[in-house]
Amino acid sequence: MKKIIIILVLLGFLSPVFGLINSPRVVFAQSENQITPPKNAEEMKAVGEKALTIGGKELPGIIQKIWKEEVVPLWFKMYDWFKSKCGEKINNWFQKTIKPELEKRKPKVEEEFKKESGEMKTEVKQELPKIGQSLWQKFKELIK
């Protein structure tokens, strides 16, 4: 085991020398399009404006692509995992505890709903003429 580790370490150090892996010297020597810092304020302004225009055009598409291709699938995977681990337990708990209570209260809720809807209808019938009258009065005042 020690021999394998020693061989791997030596190979890691010697491989850039023999060109098996690009060494930092080789990578830096090959980069021809190096970015240079701006020399004055006008160049800095031009670079900033270019970055803002490109960013303004491309950034929404990039964010949308990331959202659709990475975020949403991740959330679906998390949901599926949670559903497979805990979904049955939650469903059983709901069926045993919550659903019977809902069934017990359903007639009372329906009765209250009918009562409240009747009250709201009478309120609307009483208030609607007042609103229309006040709007007409405001309109008359505007004309004067």
C-alpha positions as CSV (number, residue, x, y, z in Angstrom):
1,M,0.0,0.0,0.0
2,K,2.9,2.4,0.8
3,K,4.5,1.7,-2.5
4,I,1.3,2.6,-4.4
5,I,1.0,5.9,-2.5
6,I,4.7,6.7,-3.2
7,I,4.3,6.0,-6.9
8,L,1.1,8.1,-7.1
9,V,2.8,11.1,-5.3
10,L,5.9,10.8,-7.6
11,L,3.7,10.5,-10.7
12,G,1.8,13.7,-9.5
13,F,5.0,15.6,-9.2
14,L,6.7,14.4,-12.3
15,S,3.8,14.3,-14.8
16,P,3.9,18.1,-15.5
17,V,7.6,17.8,-16.3
18,F,7.0,15.1,-19.0
19,G,3.9,16.9,-20.4
20,L,1.4,14.3,-19.1
21,I,-0.6,17.1,-17.3
22,N,-0.5,20.7,-18.3
23,S,1.6,22.5,-15.8
24,P,0.9,26.1,-14.7
25,R,3.9,27.2,-16.8
26,V,2.4,25.8,-20.0
27,V,-1.1,27.0,-19.3
28,F,0.0,30.6,-18.7
29,A,2.3,30.6,-21.7
30,Q,-0.6,29.5,-24.0
31,S,-3.1,32.2,-22.9
32,E,-2.9,34.9,-25.5
33,N,-6.2,36.7,-24.8
34,Q,-5.3,38.0,-21.4
35,I,-7.7,40.6,-19.9
36,T,-5.8,43.8,-19.1
37,P,-7.1,46.3,-16.5
38,P,-8.5,49.6,-17.8
39,K,-5.9,52.4,-18.1
40,N,-8.1,55.3,-17.5
41,A,-11.7,56.3,-16.4
42,E,-13.1,56.3,-19.9
43,E,-12.0,52.7,-20.5
44,M,-13.4,51.7,-17.1
45,K,-16.7,53.4,-18.0
46,A,-16.8,51.6,-21.4
47,V,-16.1,48.3,-19.8
48,G,-18.8,48.9,-17.1
49,E,-21.4,49.9,-19.7
50,K,-20.6,46.9,-21.9
51,A,-21.0,44.6,-18.8
52,L,-24.3,46.2,-17.9
53,T,-25.8,46.0,-21.4
54,I,-24.7,42.3,-21.9
55,G,-25.8,41.5,-18.3
56,G,-29.2,43.2,-18.9
57,K,-29.8,41.2,-22.1
58,E,-28.5,37.8,-21.1
59,L,-29.1,37.6,-17.3
60,P,-32.8,37.0,-17.3
61,G,-32.3,34.1,-19.8
62,I,-29.5,32.7,-17.7
63,I,-31.6,32.8,-14.5
64,Q,-34.6,31.3,-16.3
65,K,-32.4,28.5,-17.6
66,I,-30.9,27.8,-14.2
67,W,-34.4,27.9,-12.6
68,K,-35.9,25.4,-15.1
69,E,-32.9,23.1,-15.4
70,E,-31.6,23.0,-11.9
71,V,-33.8,24.5,-9.2
72,V,-37.2,23.1,-10.2
73,P,-35.9,19.5,-10.8
74,L,-34.1,19.6,-7.4
75,W,-37.3,20.7,-5.6
76,F,-39.3,17.9,-7.4
77,K,-36.6,15.4,-6.3
78,M,-36.8,16.6,-2.7
79,Y,-40.7,16.5,-2.8
80,D,-40.6,12.9,-4.2
81,W,-38.1,11.9,-1.5
82,F,-40.2,13.4,1.3
83,K,-43.4,11.9,-0.2
84,S,-41.8,8.4,-0.3
85,K,-40.4,8.7,3.3
86,C,-43.2,10.5,5.1
87,G,-46.2,10.8,2.7
88,E,-47.9,7.6,3.9
89,K,-47.5,8.5,7.6
90,I,-49.0,12.0,7.0
91,N,-51.9,10.6,5.0
92,N,-52.7,8.1,7.7
93,W,-52.6,10.8,10.4
94,F,-54.8,13.0,8.3
95,Q,-57.4,10.3,7.7
96,K,-57.5,9.3,11.4
97,T,-57.5,12.6,13.1
98,I,-58.4,15.5,10.8
99,K,-61.0,14.0,8.3
100,P,-63.4,12.8,11.0
101,E,-63.4,16.2,12.6
102,L,-64.0,17.9,9.3
103,E,-67.0,15.6,8.6
104,K,-68.4,16.4,12.0
105,R,-68.2,20.1,11.4
106,K,-69.3,20.2,7.8
107,P,-73.1,20.6,8.3
108,K,-72.5,23.4,10.8
109,V,-70.1,25.2,8.4
110,E,-72.6,24.9,5.6
111,E,-75.4,26.4,7.8
112,E,-73.2,29.3,8.8
113,F,-72.2,29.9,5.2
114,K,-75.9,30.2,4.1
115,K,-76.6,32.5,7.0
116,E,-73.7,34.8,6.3
117,S,-74.4,34.9,2.5
118,G,-78.0,35.9,3.3
119,E,-76.7,38.7,5.6
120,M,-74.3,39.9,3.0
121,K,-77.0,40.1,0.3
122,T,-79.2,42.2,2.6
123,E,-76.3,44.5,3.4
124,V,-75.5,44.9,-0.3
125,K,-79.1,45.8,-1.1
126,Q,-79.1,48.4,1.7
127,E,-75.7,49.9,0.9
128,L,-75.8,49.9,-2.9
129,P,-78.3,52.8,-3.2
130,K,-76.2,54.9,-0.8
131,I,-73.1,54.3,-2.7
132,G,-74.7,55.2,-6.0
133,Q,-76.3,58.3,-4.5
134,S,-73.0,59.5,-3.1
135,L,-71.3,58.9,-6.4
136,W,-73.9,60.9,-8.2
137,Q,-73.6,63.7,-5.7
138,K,-69.8,63.7,-6.1
139,F,-70.2,63.8,-9.9
140,K,-72.6,66.8,-9.5
141,E,-70.1,68.7,-7.4
142,L,-67.4,68.1,-10.0
143,I,-69.6,69.6,-12.7
144,K,-70.4,72.8,-10.6
